[in-house]
Amino acid sequence: MGRVEGKVVLISGGARGQGEAEARLLAREGASVVIGDLRGELGAKVAAQIGERALYLPLDVRRAADWRRAVNAAQQQFGRLDGLVNNAGISRAGSIEAMPLADYLDVVSVNQVGCFLGMQAAIPALRRAGGGSIVNLSSTAGLQGVAGMGAYCASKFAIRGMTKVAALELGHDGIRVNSVHPGTIDTPMVSGPEFEQVDKAAYFAKQPIPRIGRSEEVASLVLYLISDESAFATGSEFVIDGGVTAGARHEGL
């Protein structure tokens, strides 16, 4: 207990899935959390269940004004900002040849631009607090290509690159920036229609750890990166994927 005692952390997409798990775990370990999301009823419910250490507010990550409002709310409610978790994300399936430009831009606007705007808004507050930690949620799709997921891969590769640039720019201010690269995690994002034809049992059986990941497992990694335990880690990629990117496994071996 108390691994992030006294810290204040802003989490985008915190109303459900990975973001919710991150908010709950960080609060249990002593942090105050600001849950930003457009799912108002869900976000308010999570904040109410966490209690006085949590604040929900509407956050459209595509809008700079929303990000400024969220950072200001964190400082007004809890006195400071020590961490940012850029968790919000969406996906759209479709080949590069066939995907409508509007779908591509939707993904880029939420995943890539949202991450950029979040860092931009949080940096001055983190600097005033004497430093802090930014955790950007990328994906294994930010490490390798996935057929049919061109927009998602493009956005997650961009997050990976922005993370490294931010780490270089902010290290002397005491602000660490790292990216987290989950494999397939059991969240609402992988329950959409684009995944209906996927034989999940067969897919996960091929992984070194032959199951789907859990939101709580990603949250534990985020907790480590927000905490002072990771004080010497910045500009790095933390993969949590059941071993799927470790390499190819040949049948019979």
N, C-alpha and C positions, 0 to 999 in steps of 0.2 A: 504494500500500500504506500501511497504518497510519492510515487516516482516522478510526478509532475506537480507536486504540491505548490500552489500559489500561482501557477502559470495560467495565462488567458489565451485561449486558442479559438480561432475562427475556422469553421469547417463548412465548405460549400457542399451542397447536395447531402446535407446531414439528416434529412427526414426519414430515410430508409436505407436498406442495404448496407454497403460498406460504410457510408457516412454515418449512419445511425450507430453502427457498432463502434466506430471510432469515437463518436461523441460520448457514448455510454462508458466506454473503457477509460477515456481520458478523465472524465468526471469522477469515476471511481478511484482513480489514482491521484486525485487532488486538484485537477484543473477546473477552471471555469470555462464553459464552452458556449460559443455563439454559433447557433445552428442556422445557416442560411439555406433557403430552399424555396421553390415556388409551390410546393405542396403544403399549403398552409395548415390544413387540419392535422396532417401527419406530423409536421414539424412542431406545431404547438403541443401536440400530445407527447412527443418525445421529450420536449423541454419540461413539460409539467411533471412527467414521470421522474426525470432526473432531479428536479427540484431547484433550489435557489442558486445552484451553480450553473444553471443553463438559461439561455435566452434564445428564443426563436425570433427570426425576422425574415420577411420576404426578400429573396435575393435572386435576381435574374443576372447570371454571371456574364451575360453579353453586354451589360450596361455599366459603364464606368461610374455613373451616379449611384447605382445600387451598391457597388463595392465601397465607394466612399462612405455611404450611409452605414454600411455594416461595420467598417473599421471604426467610425466615430461612435457607433452604438457600443461596441466592445469597450472602448476607452471610457465612455461615460458611465456604463453600467459597472464595469469591473476595474477601471482605473488605468489599464495598460493593455498592450497586445504583445504576446510573446511568441505566438506561433500561428501559422496559416497552413491549413490542409486544403489544397486544391483537389477536391474529390469529385465534383460534379462532372458528369459525362453522359453522352448519348452515343448510340450507334445506328447506322443505316447500312443495310446489306445491298450489294449490287456490284456488278462488274464495272470496271472503268469505262468500258465501251458504252454501257447502257445506263449508268447512273445519271439521273437528272442533276443539273448543276445546283438546283435548289436544295436537294438532299445533301450534296457534298458540302455546300456552304453552311447548312444547318449544323452539321457535325463539327466543322472547323470553327464556327462561331462559338459553340458551347465549349468544346474541349480545348481548343488551342487559344482562341481569343480570350475565353473565360479565364484560363490559367494566366495569361499575360496580364490581363486587367487586375486579377487578384493580387499578383505580386506587386504590380505598380502601385496599387492602393495601400498595401500593407507595409511596404518598405519604410516609409517615413515613421510610422508608428513603432515598428520593430527597432528602428535606429534609436528612437527616443527612449525605448525601454532598455537600451544598452546592448541590444542584440537579440537573437532568437533563432527560430528554425522554420523553414518553409519546406513542406513536403508536397510534392507534385505527383499525383497519381497518373502514371502512364499505363503501360500494359506490356505483356510479352509481344503484343502487336506493335510496340515501339522498339522492338529488338529484331524482329523478323517479319517478313511479309505474310499476309493471310489472303488467299484468293477470295475475291468477292467482298473484301472489306477495305477497299482502297482509301475511302475517306477516313475511316477510323484509324487505319495504319498511319496515314499522313499526319493526322492530328496527334497521335501518340508519339511518333518519331519527333514531331516538333516540340512536344513537351520535354522530351529527353534532351534535345539540343538547348532549349531555353534554360533548362535547369543548370546545365554546365556553364552557360554564359552568366547566369545570375550568381552562381557560386564564385566565379572569378571576380565579378564586379563587387560583391558584397562581403567577401571574406574578411576584409580588414575592418569592417563595421561590426564584426561579431555575429553576422547573420549567415547561418548555414543553409544550403539548399540541396536537397536530394530528391531523386525520383524513385518511386516504387512501381514495380512491374509485375502485377498479378497475372497468373494464368486464368483459367476459367473458374470463377467464384460463383457460388450459389446465391445469386441476387436476382431481382426482377429484370435486370438487363438481359439475362440469358434465358428469359422465359418468353421472349417475343416471337412473333410469327416466323421470323427468319431462321429460327432454330428448331422449328417443328419437325423438319425432316432429318434432323441429326440424331443418329443412334448414340445417345450419350453413354450408355453402358459400354459399348464397344470402343468409343473414343477414349474414355478414361482408363479403360483396361490396359491401354498401351503406355500409360505414363509410369514412370518409376514408382510414384505414389499413386496407386490406381483408384483415385476418387476425385470428385469435385472439391474445390477449396471452400473454406468457410469465411464469412465476413469477419468473424472474430479473430481469425488467424492473420488477416491483413491488418486489422486494427492493432494487434500486438506489435507488428513491425512499425506501424505509424507511431505508436506510443514510444518505442525505442528511439525513433528519430526525432521526436519532439522533446524527449527527455535529455538531460545533460549526460546520460550514459553514452550518447553518440557524439560527444563534444569534438572529436577529431575527424568526423565524417562530413565531407561536403563534396558536391559535384559528382556524387556516386550514384550507381544504379543498383537498387536492391530488388532482387528477383525472388518472387514467391509464387512458384508455378507447379509444384509437385514434380519438378525435374523435367518438364516437357521440353525446355530449351537446352537440356544437357547434351543432346545428340540423338542419333538414330539407334533404335534397338532392333537387332535382327532376330527374326523368328528362330526359336530353338536355342538361343544363347541367353 
